[in-house]
Amino acid sequence: MSTNPLLTNPLFLALLAAGIALVIGVLVYNWLQERRVRRRLEAASKLPSVSGAGDADRVEPQFREHAPDLSQSAGIDEAVDELPRVAPEPLEPRSVRVPATTAERSGAAPDPDIECVVVLQPQQPVPTSALAGALSAQLGKPLRWLGRRGAGSAWLAIDSASSGTWHEIAACLLLANRAGSATRADIDPFVRLVAQTASALPAAYASPDAAAEASRAEELDRFCADLDVQIGLTILKSELGQIAGTRLRGVAEAAGFRINPGGFFEYLQEETGVPLYTLQNYKTDQPFSVESLRMLSTPGVVFLLDVPRVVDPIRVFDHMRLAAKRMTKTLEGVLVDDNRRPITDASLAAIREQVQATAVALREAHIDPGGPRALRLFG
């Protein structure tokens, strides 16, 4: 019996094996994509679950790590046309959806999805002065007091300068922010404060379950950590040189930056005065100030975009990217990632996709980037 020569041809066998592997790879890829889409669809239909998860330290996913020790690096590596480590894996937010009404998302009403809300019903309208003790209380998490002038009227913020009387009052304790989730140590004093206020008015109210609120806070905190993204683009002086502080200030101010008392420059939206992104010292232990810049020199600066806190993250990133490129040229530096590798246009495009993915995920969770909800949760 003769043997088919193809069956003994090494090249044919190699091609056959490669073809089989390719088919299997396509099938596996399609299965993974289908599974991923199904998980996202399921996530979009679920409300936040209140589970008794254990305590966990909040992890803030950022693109920028701590600045490396300059003494450990001899120079800047050659550019590599690949995704730098500053860009994360595609976002897969947990299956938590934070629904909201228009009033809640605008910050004009109690927001029970991100706050522990207790509504007080006074026996008769009460003046703001009756809430003096409550308004001056300091708790571990931000506390808002809102009121209504009459049944069905709009909610208004109450502070010591508010006048008139209130027919309904809401005490609202934020459940999570960048400092972490509200714990029993935050919620229990809040419950006691509400009880004391209700007794003094007097007013009827329903006391919240502190343990359940603490669990809900943990869940919200974990969910927000998945969407807490900051983008850092670093300019280093070529040949490990130094940038004079006076030179840096002149270049930054010419580019539209203004020094902030917090120790960094910030670029403000012209119409509103809202910060869009910042320019910080590469040496994190040396904040900028008008005085220090006269004598200071630094190996570099970092452009930083806080994605959840700006209204249009993609537009702001594009603006920051161009500003960083211009300043890199002016300062005769190199635009690098956290590993001191020059960032290519392909890398910037990949980072831009991640900014877009984060913005989409925030909106799908009913957290408008740069909106009141985002500013509270990511503050």
Secondary structure by P-SEA (a helix, b strand, c coil): cccccccccaaaaaaaaaaaaaaaaaaaaaaaaaaaaaaaaaaaaccccccccccccccccccccccccccccccccccccccccccccccccccbbbbbcccccccccccccccbbbbbbccccccccccccccccccccbbbbbbbcccccbbbbbcccccccccbbbbbbbcccccccccaaaaaaaaaaaaaaaaaabbbbbbccaaaaaaaaaaaaaaaaaabbbbbbbbbcccbbbbbaaaaaaaaaaaccccccccbbbbccccccccccbbbbccccccccccccccbbbcbbbbbbbccccccaaaaaaaaaaaaaaaaaaacccccccccccccaaaaaaaaaaaaaaaaaaaaaccccccaaaaaaac
